[in-house]
Amino acid sequence: MTDTSIPLKQKRLISLDALRGFTIAAMVIVNDPGSWSHVYRPLLHAEWNGCTITDLIFPFFLFIIGVSITLAYSKRMDAGAEKKSLYKKILIRSLNIYLLGIFLWLFPDFDFGNIRWVGVLPRIAFVFLACALLFLNTNWKQQIKIGVAILLVYWIWVAYIPVPGIGKPDLAIPEKNWANYLDTLVLPGVMWQKTWDPEGFLSTFPAIVSGIIGMLIGKLYLTVKDENKKLVWLYFIGFSMFLVGGLWNWFFPINKNLWTSSYVLYTSGLGTLGLASCILIVDMWGYKKWTFLGLVYGANAITSYVLAGMLTVIFYGLKIGGSSLNEWFMSGVTSVGFDPRFASMLYAIIYMLIIFIPALILYRKKIFIKV
């Protein structure tokens, strides 16, 4: 999705590029610890209700996709691009991202009898497709109405409507809600949690709203010309969403697995605050050197994510002397007295930097793979 972040006036919004890249780097770190038995709590997802730092990463990326859609397609529409040609590109890109997700699940064994048809990349594909089509066919007021309607209907449906065979939903138990029920009913193939999937059918709808909010923030960025007013609006809206999401948590718990409405606002608020802070520091104050890692990762975001998934075959699967590389690393670092959790985190950071090397080569050669 590297070409969906072209800002107005031919000038790249470096803060957005960097934020995208840092988000991917964070994804690699939390996905690839030295040992899953030894991980600092913030680097794990909340088991059910609640939100850790790790739970912010995926919604941040969907939010960034929404912002990027507005910046890129506003420019293309202003340049006179035909919707028909844009539809074709959107559909092809969505399909490519989805198929990459299926490939990553199957790699390296390619056991077609155990396919997980949903997942991180498939959800990215669905959100990108829905948001891009909405952008081309609705205005910002309609997008607000659609987003609000989805969040309210999802809240009432998941929290209050009785589930067949279960009765009143119990949001404290993973198996007693509509998302679990529909996943079991309609999802083919393998599910991440056997009877339900955190990237399942029903929770994809509020996930789309994470992208819609990004589109609206992108619209605000393009519309408000005064830089200081723009920043004030971003901070105000970001904090307001964060506050409303936190209050909504009392009635509809913040939950990544269900992608609850409170979770959408809570994480989108933080995403907006993060983007505003990056704009202030990078684009307005001019402090850009520290963004280099983010810019490199962001230039080939999906490619870097896929590469990180594929190379686990070597770094976690290849046995040398009966142990994998991560096991050797954990044994060596802990043997000199370091906390196993620190060793596990250090391994994840080193792995992220290893993935950074091919991303840097692509960046230096100005190769931007458009998935």
Backbone torsions as a table, in degrees:
resi	resn	phi	psi	omega
1	MET	NA	30.3	-172.3
2	THR	-72.8	-19.1	-177.8
3	ASP	-99.4	13.4	178.5
4	THR	-101.1	28.7	-178.9
5	SER	-134.9	40.2	-177.2
6	ILE	-91.7	106.5	-175.6
7	PRO	-78.1	176.4	-177.9
8	LEU	-65.1	154.4	175.0
9	LYS	61.6	28.5	173.6
10	GLN	63.8	10.9	-178.2
11	LYS	-108.6	122.0	-177.2
12	ARG	-67.5	141.5	174.4
13	LEU	-84.0	91.5	-172.9
14	ILE	-58.9	-36.9	-179.7
15	SER	-59.5	-40.2	179.8
16	LEU	-70.3	-42.7	177.1
17	ASP	-58.3	-45.0	-178.8
18	ALA	-66.3	-42.4	-179.6
19	LEU	-62.3	-39.4	177.0
20	ARG	-61.2	-46.1	-177.9
21	GLY	-66.3	-42.7	178.3
22	PHE	-64.0	-33.1	177.6
23	THR	-65.2	-42.7	177.3
24	ILE	-64.8	-42.5	178.1
25	ALA	-59.2	-41.1	178.0
26	ALA	-65.2	-37.8	176.3
27	MET	-57.9	-45.2	-179.1
28	VAL	-62.4	-43.3	-178.0
29	ILE	-62.6	-47.3	-176.2
30	VAL	-75.2	-22.0	179.9
31	ASN	-84.4	-15.7	-169.9
32	ASP	-134.2	62.4	176.1
33	PRO	-73.6	165.8	176.8
34	GLY	-66.6	-33.4	177.7
35	SER	-153.6	129.5	178.7
36	TRP	-70.1	-13.1	178.3
37	SER	-81.3	-12.4	-176.7
38	HIS	-137.4	89.8	-178.5
39	VAL	-137.5	134.5	174.0
40	TYR	-60.1	139.8	-173.6
41	ARG	-54.0	-42.9	-179.8
42	PRO	-63.6	-17.8	-179.8
43	LEU	-92.1	10.6	173.5
44	LEU	-115.6	152.9	172.6
45	HIS	-69.4	151.2	170.8
46	ALA	-59.5	138.8	-176.9
47	GLU	-60.8	-36.6	176.5
48	TRP	-150.6	-103.0	177.7
49	ASN	-70.8	149.2	-179.3
50	GLY	114.3	177.6	-175.5
51	CYS	-151.2	124.2	173.4
52	THR	-105.1	177.0	176.0
53	ILE	-57.8	-38.5	-179.6
54	THR	-61.2	-34.2	-179.0
55	ASP	-71.4	-8.5	178.5
56	LEU	-86.2	-20.8	-168.1
57	ILE	-66.0	-52.3	-176.8
58	PHE	-63.6	-48.5	178.4
59	PRO	-63.5	-31.4	175.0
60	PHE	-59.5	-43.0	-178.1
61	PHE	-65.9	-40.6	177.9
62	LEU	-66.2	-38.6	175.8
63	PHE	-60.8	-44.7	179.5
64	ILE	-63.4	-38.7	175.8
65	ILE	-57.9	-43.2	179.4
66	GLY	-62.4	-45.7	177.9
67	VAL	-59.8	-44.6	-177.7
68	SER	-63.2	-37.4	178.3
69	ILE	-60.1	-46.8	-179.8
70	THR	-62.9	-45.7	-177.7
71	LEU	-65.0	-41.9	-176.5
72	ALA	-74.6	-49.7	-172.6
73	TYR	-79.6	-21.1	171.4
74	SER	-63.1	-45.1	179.8
75	LYS	-63.0	-42.3	-178.1
76	ARG	-69.2	-38.9	178.0
77	MET	-67.2	-39.3	177.5
78	ASP	-64.0	-29.2	-180.0
79	ALA	-82.1	-1.1	176.5
80	GLY	90.5	18.2	179.0
81	ALA	-63.9	141.0	178.8
82	GLU	-80.6	139.2	179.9
83	LYS	-58.8	-35.8	-177.5
84	LYS	-59.1	-44.0	-179.9
85	SER	-69.4	-35.1	178.3
86	LEU	-68.4	-39.5	177.3
87	TYR	-56.9	-44.9	-178.3
88	LYS	-61.5	-45.4	-179.3
89	LYS	-65.9	-39.2	179.4
90	ILE	-64.0	-45.1	-179.9
91	LEU	-64.5	-42.7	-179.9
92	ILE	-64.3	-44.2	179.8
93	ARG	-63.8	-43.2	179.1
94	SER	-60.8	-44.0	180.0
95	LEU	-64.6	-41.3	179.6
96	ASN	-61.9	-43.8	179.7
97	ILE	-65.5	-41.7	179.0
98	TYR	-61.7	-46.5	-178.5
99	LEU	-66.2	-32.7	174.6
100	LEU	-62.3	-38.6	177.4
101	GLY	-63.0	-42.6	177.7
102	ILE	-65.1	-42.3	178.6
103	PHE	-60.1	-44.2	-177.7
104	LEU	-65.1	-34.8	177.3
105	TRP	-68.7	-41.2	-176.6
106	LEU	-76.1	-29.8	-176.1
107	PHE	-65.1	135.8	2.2
108	PRO	-101.0	-2.8	-172.8
109	ASP	-82.6	-28.0	-179.3
110	PHE	53.7	52.9	175.6
111	ASP	-86.8	94.2	-174.9
112	PHE	-72.4	-7.4	176.4
113	GLY	-82.1	-9.9	-178.9
114	ASN	-133.3	65.7	-179.7
115	ILE	-93.9	134.6	170.1
116	ARG	-96.6	111.3	-172.7
117	TRP	-79.8	-11.3	176.3
118	VAL	-119.6	176.9	-178.2
119	GLY	153.4	-169.0	-176.4
120	VAL	-64.4	-54.9	-178.6
121	LEU	-66.6	-41.9	173.5
122	PRO	-57.3	-39.8	178.4
123	ARG	-66.0	-40.4	175.8
124	ILE	-58.3	-42.2	179.9
125	ALA	-62.3	-45.8	-178.9
126	PHE	-64.6	-43.9	-178.8
127	VAL	-66.0	-44.0	178.3
128	PHE	-60.5	-45.7	-179.5
129	LEU	-60.6	-50.7	-177.5
130	ALA	-63.2	-44.9	-176.4
131	CYS	-69.7	-41.0	179.7
132	ALA	-63.5	-41.2	178.7
133	LEU	-68.0	-38.7	176.5
134	LEU	-63.5	-41.3	-179.2
135	PHE	-60.6	-40.2	-177.1
136	LEU	-75.5	-17.5	-171.7
137	ASN	-124.1	2.6	178.5
138	THR	-138.2	161.2	173.1
139	ASN	-97.7	176.5	-173.5
140	TRP	-65.7	-31.7	178.2
141	LYS	-67.2	-41.6	177.6
142	GLN	-65.9	-36.7	178.6
143	GLN	-64.1	-38.8	176.0
144	ILE	-61.9	-46.6	-179.6
145	LYS	-61.1	-42.9	179.9
146	ILE	-64.2	-44.4	-179.7
147	GLY	-62.9	-46.9	179.7
148	VAL	-62.7	-43.0	-179.5
149	ALA	-61.0	-44.2	180.0
150	ILE	-62.0	-46.0	-177.6
151	LEU	-64.1	-40.7	-179.6
152	LEU	-71.5	-45.0	179.2
153	VAL	-63.4	-41.0	179.7
154	TYR	-62.7	-41.7	178.6
155	TRP	-59.9	-51.9	-178.1
156	ILE	-63.6	-42.4	-177.9
157	TRP	-63.9	-52.6	-172.1
158	VAL	-76.0	-32.3	-173.9
159	ALA	-92.4	-24.4	-169.4
160	TYR	-127.0	-27.5	-177.0
161	ILE	-78.5	128.7	-178.5
162	PRO	-58.6	141.6	179.5
163	VAL	-93.2	130.1	179.6
164	PRO	-53.4	129.4	178.1
165	GLY	79.5	-5.6	-177.8
166	ILE	-122.5	-41.9	-176.9
167	GLY	96.6	-143.3	-176.8
168	LYS	-61.3	132.3	179.8
169	PRO	-61.4	141.5	174.7
170	ASP	-117.3	101.9	-173.6
171	LEU	-75.4	1.0	175.4
172	ALA	-92.9	-8.1	-176.8
173	ILE	-123.2	123.9	-175.4
174	PRO	-57.3	-32.8	-173.4
175	GLU	-88.6	0.5	-174.4
176	LYS	-117.7	60.1	178.7
177	ASN	-154.7	167.8	-176.2
178	TRP	-66.6	-34.4	-179.6
179	ALA	-61.7	-45.6	177.3
180	ASN	-62.9	-43.3	-177.6
181	TYR	-62.1	-45.8	-178.0
182	LEU	-72.0	-35.2	176.3
183	ASP	-59.3	-45.6	179.3
184	THR	-62.8	-34.0	-174.8
185	LEU	-79.8	-41.5	-168.5
186	VAL	-114.0	-22.6	-175.0
187	LEU	-79.8	124.7	173.9
188	PRO	-83.1	170.9	172.9
189	GLY	72.3	-157.0	-176.4
190	VAL	-86.8	139.4	173.8
191	MET	-110.8	147.5	-173.5
192	TRP	-58.4	-38.8	-179.8
193	GLN	-110.1	30.7	176.2
194	LYS	69.6	-55.7	-178.8
195	THR	-108.1	-5.1	177.4
196	TRP	-156.8	166.0	-177.0
197	ASP	-136.4	131.9	179.2
198	PRO	-64.7	-17.1	173.9
199	GLU	-110.9	36.0	-174.8
200	GLY	-75.9	-168.1	-170.5
201	PHE	-66.1	-59.1	-169.3
202	LEU	-67.6	-40.2	-176.4
203	SER	-72.3	-7.8	176.0
204	THR	-67.4	-30.0	-177.9
205	PHE	-65.0	-50.7	175.7
206	PRO	-66.8	-26.4	175.9
207	ALA	-63.3	-34.1	176.2
208	ILE	-62.1	-33.8	179.6
209	VAL	-66.4	-31.4	174.4
210	SER	-58.5	-39.4	176.4
211	GLY	-70.9	-39.7	179.3
212	ILE	-61.2	-42.6	178.7
213	ILE	-61.8	-40.1	175.2
214	GLY	-59.0	-41.7	178.4
215	MET	-61.7	-40.6	-179.5
216	LEU	-67.1	-37.8	176.9
217	ILE	-66.6	-37.9	175.5
218	GLY	-62.6	-39.9	177.5
219	LYS	-62.5	-42.6	177.6
220	LEU	-61.4	-43.0	-179.3
221	TYR	-59.8	-40.9	-178.6
222	LEU	-76.6	-30.0	-172.8
223	THR	-81.4	-44.6	-178.1
224	VAL	-81.3	114.5	-173.9
225	LYS	-83.2	-36.9	-179.4
226	ASP	-70.1	122.1	-174.1
227	GLU	-62.0	-40.8	-178.9
228	ASN	-68.2	-42.8	177.3
229	LYS	-64.0	-39.4	178.3
230	LYS	-58.1	-45.6	-178.4
231	LEU	-66.3	-41.0	177.9
232	VAL	-60.8	-44.9	178.8
233	TRP	-62.0	-42.7	-179.9
234	LEU	-62.3	-45.1	179.2
235	TYR	-66.1	-41.0	-178.8
236	PHE	-64.7	-48.9	-178.8
237	ILE	-66.5	-41.3	179.4
238	GLY	-61.0	-47.9	179.9
239	PHE	-66.0	-36.9	179.5
240	SER	-62.8	-45.0	177.9
241	MET	-64.2	-42.2	178.1
242	PHE	-59.0	-43.9	-179.2
243	LEU	-67.5	-46.0	-179.9
244	VAL	-64.0	-40.8	177.1
245	GLY	-60.8	-40.8	178.1
246	GLY	-65.9	-39.0	177.8
247	LEU	-69.9	-40.1	179.5
248	TRP	-63.4	-26.2	178.6
249	ASN	-56.6	-28.0	178.4
250	TRP	-64.4	-28.8	-175.2
251	PHE	-109.4	-26.9	-178.4
252	PHE	-141.7	94.6	-168.2
253	PRO	-54.3	142.0	172.8
254	ILE	-63.3	121.0	-172.7
255	ASN	-153.2	114.1	179.7
256	LYS	-67.8	-39.1	-177.1
257	ASN	-59.5	-37.8	177.0
258	LEU	-93.1	-10.5	-176.0
259	TRP	50.3	53.4	-174.2
260	THR	-63.1	160.8	-178.2
261	SER	-60.3	-38.7	177.3
262	SER	-64.0	-38.0	178.2
263	TYR	-64.3	-39.0	178.4
264	VAL	-60.1	-50.4	-177.9
265	LEU	-69.4	-41.5	-179.5
266	TYR	-59.8	-49.4	-177.7
267	THR	-75.3	-35.1	177.7
268	SER	-67.4	-34.9	176.0
269	GLY	-63.0	-45.9	177.9
270	LEU	-65.8	-37.4	177.5
271	GLY	-62.4	-41.6	178.7
272	THR	-65.8	-42.2	177.3
273	LEU	-63.1	-39.6	178.2
274	GLY	-64.9	-43.3	178.7
275	LEU	-64.6	-42.8	179.2
276	ALA	-60.1	-42.1	180.0
277	SER	-66.1	-38.7	177.8
278	CYS	-66.1	-41.3	177.5
279	ILE	-60.9	-43.4	-179.6
280	LEU	-62.4	-49.7	-174.1
281	ILE	-74.1	-43.6	-172.2
282	VAL	-88.4	-55.9	-172.1
283	ASP	-81.9	-31.2	-177.6
284	MET	-96.0	-45.4	-179.8
285	TRP	-85.9	-19.4	175.1
286	GLY	84.2	13.5	176.9
287	TYR	-83.8	97.1	-170.5
288	LYS	-113.3	-20.1	-173.3
289	LYS	-60.0	-37.0	-176.4
290	TRP	-70.5	-11.1	-177.7
291	THR	-87.0	0.7	-170.3
292	PHE	-57.1	-47.3	179.6
293	LEU	-58.9	-42.8	179.3
294	GLY	-64.9	-40.2	179.5
295	LEU	-64.6	-40.7	-179.9
296	VAL	-65.7	-48.1	178.2
297	TYR	-64.8	-40.2	-176.8
298	GLY	-68.5	-25.9	-178.8
299	ALA	-66.5	-30.7	177.2
300	ASN	-135.7	61.6	-170.4
301	ALA	-62.1	-55.2	-178.0
302	ILE	-65.1	-40.1	178.4
303	THR	-59.6	-44.2	179.8
304	SER	-63.9	-40.7	179.5
305	TYR	-63.4	-45.1	-179.9
306	VAL	-64.7	-42.9	179.6
307	LEU	-61.3	-41.4	178.1
308	ALA	-60.8	-38.4	178.1
309	GLY	-68.6	-38.2	-178.1
310	MET	-71.9	-39.2	-175.5
311	LEU	-73.2	-8.4	174.5
312	THR	-62.3	-24.1	176.8
313	VAL	-57.8	-37.9	179.8
314	ILE	-82.9	-49.3	-171.5
315	PHE	-78.9	-18.6	178.4
316	TYR	-118.7	-23.1	-174.2
317	GLY	-102.0	-27.8	-177.1
318	LEU	-73.3	123.3	-178.5
319	LYS	-97.3	128.0	175.4
320	ILE	-125.1	114.3	-177.2
321	GLY	63.9	30.3	177.5
322	GLY	88.3	-4.0	-179.3
323	SER	-130.1	150.3	177.2
324	SER	-80.5	168.4	-178.3
325	LEU	-60.4	-41.3	179.2
326	ASN	-66.1	-34.6	178.0
327	GLU	-68.2	-40.6	175.9
328	TRP	-61.3	-43.8	-179.1
329	PHE	-63.6	-47.4	-179.7
330	MET	-60.4	-43.0	-179.4
331	SER	-63.9	-42.9	-178.1
332	GLY	-67.1	-44.2	-176.6
333	VAL	-71.8	-41.1	-179.5
334	THR	-72.3	-24.6	-178.9
335	SER	-67.4	-20.8	178.7
336	VAL	-98.7	10.5	170.1
337	GLY	105.8	2.7	179.6
338	PHE	-77.8	148.7	175.6
339	ASP	-60.2	131.8	179.0
340	PRO	-55.2	-32.0	178.6
341	ARG	-68.1	-37.9	176.9
342	PHE	-66.5	-42.6	178.9
343	ALA	-61.0	-40.7	-179.9
344	SER	-65.0	-42.8	178.5
345	MET	-67.3	-40.6	179.2
346	LEU	-61.6	-40.7	177.1
347	TYR	-60.7	-43.8	-179.2
348	ALA	-62.5	-40.5	179.3
349	ILE	-66.4	-42.2	178.2
350	ILE	-63.8	-40.2	178.7
351	TYR	-63.1	-40.7	177.0
352	MET	-61.0	-39.7	179.5
353	LEU	-70.6	-30.0	175.4
354	ILE	-66.4	-42.7	177.4
355	ILE	-66.4	-27.2	178.8
356	PHE	-63.3	-29.6	-175.8
357	ILE	-62.3	-54.7	176.8
358	PRO	-64.0	-32.7	176.8
359	ALA	-63.6	-38.6	178.5
360	LEU	-66.9	-40.6	178.3
361	ILE	-60.4	-46.1	177.4
362	LEU	-60.7	-42.3	-178.5
363	TYR	-64.1	-45.7	-178.8
364	ARG	-65.3	-33.0	179.8
365	LYS	-87.3	4.1	-179.4
366	LYS	56.7	40.1	175.7
367	ILE	-101.2	113.2	-178.8
368	PHE	-118.4	104.7	-174.4
369	ILE	-77.9	114.0	-179.8
370	LYS	-91.2	102.4	-177.8
371	VAL	-68.9	NA	NA
